[in-house]
Amino acid sequence: MDTVSVENEVIMADDGIVKPVAGGRATIDRDNRETVGDVTAKNPRMRCREVSVFYGEKQAIHDVSLDVGSNEVIALIGPSGCGKSTFLRCLNRMNDTIDGCRVIGDISLDGDSIFDTKMDVVQLRAQVGMVFQKPNPFPKSIFENVAYGPRIHGLTRDKTELEAVVHTSLDRAGLLDEVKDRLGEPGTGLSGGQQQRLCIARAIAVNPEVILMDEPCSALDPIATARIEELIDELREQYAIAIVTHSMQQAARVSQRTAYFHLGDLIEIGETNQVFTNPHHQLTEDYITGRFG
Amino acid sequence: MQTSVLILVLVALTVVGFYLGRSRSVAVAGGTAGSAQLHSLPSYYGYLTAIWCGVPALIVLGFWMAFQDNIITHFVTADLPAETAADPGQLGLALNDVKNLVRGNITSRATDPAMVAAADHYRQLQTISRLALTVVILALAIGGIALSWKRIGPALRARNQVEAVVMVFLILCSTIAIFTTLGIVLSVLFESIRFFRIVPVTEFIFGLEWSPQMAIRADQVGSTGAFGAVPLFAGTLLISGIAMLVAVPIGLMSALYLSEYASRGFRSAAKPVLEILAGVPTVVYGFFAALVVAPQVRGLGEAIGLSVSSESALAAGLVMGIMIIPFVSSLSDDVINAVPQAMRDGSYAMGATRSETIGRVIFPAALPGIVGGVLLAVSRAIGETMIVVMAAGLSSNLTANPLEAVTTVTVQIVTLLVGDQEFDSPKTLAAFALGLVLFVVTLTLNVIALHVVRKYREQYE
């Protein structure tokens, strides 16, 4: 598996900072704002072309093009405020809920533009699920949390089917064994890591194609983080996953491709292995060697 | 010295005390440079001196003013003829006359020499008292400054002492409200007990007829007095019920619209406008109900062949409902906004529409808070007076028909106590019993509501 090989090559020093094996080989100058690397994926699920996002007058993202491919995890990294979360939220049009936010450019899911009038945002979000930074289970029972999506989309015909969906989703999220005897208890009573896995179960209960994760582990302890990372690796077999993370180790561990954002520009995109060991762009190298951000 | 002048002098002394204390502390520390050796900032020594100057003097002044009259009266009583002093009624009249003489007012009857002597004595005692007061207060104030002046030194923990005094002061202020409430409750309670000695509690609570006119003369007709409060409770419930039927849906829906659908600009314009409703005086609502809504309701009823009395529970309830709308909407808006954005994001990210998100996530999450707000609104409706006085009528019908005139607990309290009343007949005492019931009901509702709201708040913290 390439994640493992990445982990071997990106040597973590005792101080926890990722050090590229061969540093200082970046050839592209800091001032170059063009994207370096291949933005396309082998089996693209979502295709973004020249996407720009404005908050009122302020432009948060400049002409970003990027594919999210099937059965891969793409990590979006970059310093705070670089637009990676904003970009992620474009993919399921969550930016619609923000006043004064405008998205231009083209984003398509399986070839259909998500801004098309034919594309209902309800349908889009059923196909593109999302997991947030802070676990946000609804103040309902564990069962009702997972059943939420299937209920609002009318995915199941009767109670037995619904129960089956809830059980499979919890099982796939690796939570079933811990909660199967207390599905009626409130989801807010679980531990942080369990809550986050509950949110993942909730997202996969509607059988999406793409799962977006916005720093899913930043509120969790290392053990819960490890569980989620394992889970992400397993989920890759069925879904396309885009994950925003501040932890470069995490990006190295879970992703196949890595995209580095800086001040609203996509600076570099490539195989995770290559981005971490041999970044082409000087800004990327600065970031992953810990020179800033 | 006049008391007001004395107080002014005291204030001046306190200010002087502040500056003396402050400069003393600086001097003790050896100039501004040495003030680091002091336990507290120089101004704290100033405040401490000011407190020592002002507070004991003010306390003594307060007690003196409170008891001076009683003590002087006590001395003067001894001067009056023995037969007058023996009879409490006569004594009261005589003392009143003495005080009138002292103030130069007209007395109730011809003045006799004993009275004039007593008045002179009174005046003399007053002068002595005033003189003594001036001396004592000034001595206390100056003594306080001197004492504090002597104590000031680097080791004196002035800041802690000032803070302690401030805390005591704040505690006193907060207990004033508590003791006032307690006083109101007790006075209502004791008057109610007097009422229940005449009219049994069971008759009051379970009686079906309310007719508080008591016969003043033995031969008076038709004024037997009946104190069954059930029609009043029923009327109150009916009108409050109608009001809540109007206020809860409209208030809640407008809160949902404002917090979930409306754009920021519309919200910031509409919310204050809605809250203006809460600022309209209830008496204005009252005549609006009586002069505009009630005739409309009657006209409408007649148009569809119903007989509607010109003062109806419906009209009063409708207007009261409108009055309560901002109450419900403002409280609901607060709790709906308190539902974390993460909940909305989570729901929208699942592909839920706005109404699904509201119905399945936001509303259930906010429900306890909304219930709390509604309960507060109910207790507001039950206690509301002006609208029902004007629009609901005075006749105590025991009916569930909103088109008839009914009366409420508050209306009856008003009518029982307005105008000249004898305060020992069951008729007026009944008002206290009604007040007690009203107080207990609204207090219970408020306690439940606050408890529910608090429980809900804990959920997200």
Boltz contact constraints between the chains, C-beta under 6 A:
constraints:
  - contact:
      token1: [A, 97]
      token2: [B, 348]
      max_distance: 6.0
  - contact:
      token1: [A, 99]
      token2: [B, 264]
      max_distance: 6.0
  - contact:
      token1: [A, 122]
      token2: [B, 351]
      max_distance: 6.0
  - contact:
      token1: [A, 125]
      token2: [B, 349]
      max_distance: 6.0
  - contact:
      token1: [A, 125]
      token2: [B, 351]
      max_distance: 6.0
  - contact:
      token1: [A, 126]
      token2: [B, 351]
      max_distance: 6.0
  - contact:
      token1: [A, 130]
      token2: [B, 349]
      max_distance: 6.0
  - contact:
      token1: [A, 134]
      token2: [B, 342]
      max_distance: 6.0
  - contact:
      token1: [A, 136]
      token2: [B, 342]
      max_distance: 6.0
  - contact:
      token1: [A, 136]
      token2: [B, 346]
      max_distance: 6.0
  - contact:
      token1: [A, 138]
      token2: [B, 361]
      max_distance: 6.0
  - contact:
      token1: [A, 139]
      token2: [B, 365]
      max_distance: 6.0
  - contact:
      token1: [A, 149]
      token2: [B, 350]
      max_distance: 6.0
  - contact:
      token1: [A, 152]
      token2: [B, 352]
      max_distance: 6.0
  - contact:
      token1: [A, 152]
      token2: [B, 356]
      max_distance: 6.0
